[in-house]
C-alpha cells in the first residue's frame, strides 16, 4: 500500500522516488547486499579458503566506505 497514490487512485509501480520512504528502501537494499558480502566471507572461511578471506574483507571495506557504514544502522522510527 505504500505505493498507492490516493490523488489519482493508482499504484505507482515505478516507485515513488521523491517520498520519505524511498531512502528506507535504499538502506534496505544496501543492508541486504552487505549481509550477502558478510555471508560470502563466512562461507569462504568455512570451506577452508583462508587465503581468499582478505580479498572478501577488502571488498566489504570498500563497500562500507562507499556508502558510509552508518547508513546501514538505521535509527528506530
C-alpha positions as CSV (number, residue, x, y, z in Angstrom):
1,X,0.0,0.0,0.0
2,X,3.0,2.3,0.3
3,X,3.0,2.7,-3.5
4,X,-0.7,3.7,-3.7
5,X,-1.2,7.2,-4.8
6,X,-4.6,8.3,-3.4
7,X,-4.6,11.5,-5.5
8,X,-5.2,9.6,-8.7
9,X,-6.2,6.3,-7.4
10,X,-3.4,4.2,-8.9
11,X,-0.4,2.3,-7.7
12,X,3.0,3.8,-8.6
13,X,4.7,0.6,-9.8
14,X,7.7,2.6,-11.0
15,X,8.2,3.6,-7.3
16,X,7.9,6.9,-5.5
17,X,11.4,8.3,-5.5
18,X,10.6,11.7,-4.0
19,X,8.8,10.4,-1.0
20,X,10.1,10.0,2.5
21,X,10.1,6.2,2.4
22,X,12.4,6.0,-0.7
23,X,15.6,6.2,1.5
24,X,14.3,3.3,3.6
25,X,14.3,1.1,0.6
26,X,17.8,2.3,-0.4
27,X,19.1,1.4,3.0
28,X,17.3,-2.0,3.0
29,X,19.0,-2.8,-0.4
30,X,22.4,-1.8,1.0
31,X,21.8,-3.8,4.1
32,X,20.9,-6.9,2.1
33,X,24.0,-6.5,-0.1
34,X,26.2,-6.0,2.9
35,X,24.8,-9.1,4.6
36,X,25.4,-11.1,1.5
37,X,29.0,-10.0,1.4
38,X,29.4,-11.0,5.1
39,X,27.9,-14.4,4.4
40,X,30.3,-14.8,1.5
41,X,33.3,-14.1,3.9
42,X,32.0,-16.7,6.4
43,X,31.4,-19.2,3.6
44,X,34.9,-18.8,2.2
45,X,36.3,-19.3,5.7
46,X,34.1,-22.3,6.4
47,X,35.3,-24.0,3.3
48,X,38.9,-23.6,4.4
49,X,39.8,-21.0,1.8
50,X,41.6,-18.7,4.3
51,X,43.7,-17.1,1.6
52,X,40.6,-15.7,0.0
53,X,39.2,-14.1,3.2
54,X,41.3,-10.9,2.9
55,X,40.0,-10.3,-0.6
56,X,36.4,-10.6,0.5
57,X,37.1,-8.4,3.6
58,X,38.7,-5.8,1.3
59,X,35.5,-5.7,-0.8
60,X,33.4,-5.3,2.3
61,X,35.6,-2.4,3.5
62,X,35.3,-0.7,0.1
63,X,31.5,-1.1,0.2
64,X,31.4,0.4,3.7
65,X,33.5,3.3,2.6
66,X,31.4,3.9,-0.5
67,X,28.1,4.1,1.3
68,X,29.1,5.1,4.8
69,X,28.6,2.2,7.2
70,X,26.4,4.4,9.4
71,X,23.8,4.3,6.7
72,X,23.2,0.7,7.5
73,X,22.5,1.4,11.1
74,X,19.0,2.9,10.7
75,X,17.6,4.7,13.8
76,X,14.3,3.3,15.0
77,X,11.2,5.1,14.0
